[in-house]
Amino acid sequence: MTEFIEIDGLKYNLDTLKLLVGRLNVVISEIDTPILMIARAIDNPTMLPYLIEPIFLLDVEKEDKLRFSLIRVQIDCELHMNKDIQYYQIRRYVAQTIEKMLYGELLLETGVSVESGDFYE
């Protein structure tokens, strides 16, 4: 059963928040607005068109952890795709779209060499 928590009058899927922050124990007071904005888009993809400007205006240099959040969502989607292909394809699309808006490219698509840290194609 999916658990939801309410923050500032909006309900958020607890599993999505755990995934975005990268921890199994979520401290609500430590979740910042950018993560909540992305959680809204991930859990309700029809909200993405209405969140484009606020997401695009995020300061990605300060919010470098956002990229890791988006990558975690994409990895999670790939790992669970066989459970519900449409659900996980849509979530992956939202995460990839936000990553492209914020960073101009997809890290997982381009790839990073773990040994050298260099990008490769």
Sequence and secondary structure as in RCSB ss.txt:
>XXXX:A:sequence
MTEFIEIDGLKYNLDTLKLLVGRLNVVISEIDTPILMIARAIDNPTMLPYLIEPIFLLDVEKEDKLRFSLIRVQI
DCELHMNKDIQYYQIRRYVAQTIEKMLYGELLLETGVSVESGDFYE
>XXXX:A:secstr
   EEEETTEEEEHHHHHHHHT SS  GGG  HHHHHHHHHHH GGGHHHHHHHHHTS TTTTTHHHHHHHHHHH
HHHHHTTT HHHHHHHHHHHHHHHHHHHSS HHHH B TTT  B  
